[in-house]
Structures are given as structure tokens and as C-alpha cells.
Amino acid sequence: MAARSNHQRPKVKLRSTAGTGYTYVTTKNRRTTPDRVVLRKYDPRVRRHVDFREER
């Protein structure tokens, strides 16, 4: 089965707002979340949960 590119769920990179440069990669649904995503996730470099913002 060949991997196909799905335009409905593009991959996005989430960068930590703590300034550590730590990133997560995830997918998002363009139809339900057209703006940039902000998720609260764990940043192991500062050892706490911080906001991660989508970067393009």
C-alpha cells in the first residue's frame, strides 16, 4: 500500500514557547482547525508543561 499525502490532515510542527527549541510533530484537521494550533504539552528541557504553538 502506497503512502498518500492527505491534504485534510497535514503534518504540523509544534514548537515550545519556553524558548528551548523543543518540538513535537503531529497532524491536524484543516476543516475543524483552520487557524494555528496551540497545545499544552510536556517540555522535558524545562521539566514542565508549557504551551506549544504551531509553526509553518
C-alpha positions in Angstrom: 0.0 0.0 0.0 1.5 3.3 -1.1 1.5 6.2 1.3 -0.6 9.0 0.0 -0.4 12.7 1.0 -3.6 13.6 2.9 -4.5 17.3 2.4 -7.2 17.2 5.0 -4.7 16.3 7.8 -1.4 18.0 7.2 1.6 17.4 9.4 2.4 20.4 11.7 5.4 21.2 13.8 4.7 22.4 17.4 7.4 24.5 19.0 7.8 25.1 22.7 7.0 28.7 23.9 9.6 28.2 26.7 12.3 29.1 24.3 14.1 25.7 24.5 13.6 24.8 20.8 11.9 21.5 21.7 9.3 20.4 19.1 6.6 17.8 18.6 5.2 16.7 15.2 1.5 16.0 14.9 -1.3 16.2 12.4 -4.3 18.5 12.4 -7.7 18.6 10.6 -7.8 21.7 8.4 -11.6 21.7 8.3 -12.1 21.9 12.0 -9.0 24.0 13.0 -8.1 26.4 10.2 -6.0 28.7 12.5 -2.8 27.8 14.1 -2.9 25.2 16.9 -1.8 25.8 20.5 -1.5 22.7 22.7 -0.3 22.4 26.3 2.4 19.6 26.3 5.4 18.5 28.3 8.7 20.1 27.6 11.5 17.8 29.0 14.1 20.5 28.8 12.3 22.7 31.4 10.6 19.7 33.0 7.1 21.2 33.0 4.0 21.6 30.8 4.1 24.6 28.5 2.2 25.9 25.5 3.4 24.6 22.1 2.4 26.7 19.1 2.1 25.6 15.5 4.8 26.9 13.2 4.7 26.8 9.5 
